[in-house]
């Protein structure tokens, strides 16, 4: 069932669509210095902290004075934060939309105010707002392919026979929707692989731990866990051990991100693999903003390429973990 907030967001989006939706997305102006708004979704895990830091690191060299906001895990708060950044007349807005529909009105409001928007890491629903038309571009990974690669790693680790618990990310987040799509489609190709339970742990370590605990009790036949991110997978490892089982032996764990704690878990034999999902969007956002200011054509999707970490490279590449 849709929340009242989502319904309100869709109604507001419809209002904006009936207005100035036809013009191209506002471009970045040519200036010596820029006031940039970066509206973060939450700051309760290493991935988000690394993402925010990448903007702090690039700010001076890009001529940006960045105003940071933190929505504390609430799409409604992120919309309010963006409203405030629009009121402060920033020259550019950059943000990861926490969920793909509730943030549409924020994108459209910025467009109406003539403020260019770059979406990073997560995208919005293209049926409601389009890159190149309503915002400059989406910079991010191919989440469907990340899910497919996680499934492939699990098929190899289990010899194609597994009962899988899937820990989904935040409901309505493009990262969760697409990581599920890619994983489930790949698993469906293997008759010996079955997803026995799939629920949201909100990309959160402790929620992932609690959910894994509940689902492991309900499904004693489970021998695999797929986390949509490393935080939940690390939480699941704690739950597996608390249940008296051995991760990497009784239960195979795969996930996505490439956090330091996941690389440590791979080295310790507790996790099979994690597909990289880079949080470092500061530098590439700077380059895209500069290209926009020069009037260059920007692709609708600036795709970030990911690798996969497993026992073959986790120790060698440990410094890449965040
Ligand atoms: O949108 C990317 C996801 O969001 C990362 O995988 C996760 O760790 C973060 O919270």
Boltz pocket constraint, residues with backbone or C-beta under 6 A from the ligand:
constraints:
  - pocket:
      binder: B
      contacts: [[A, 45], [A, 47], [A, 48], [A, 121], [A, 122], [A, 175], [A, 203], [A, 228], [A, 229], [A, 230], [A, 231], [A, 256], [A, 257], [A, 277]]
      max_distance: 6.0
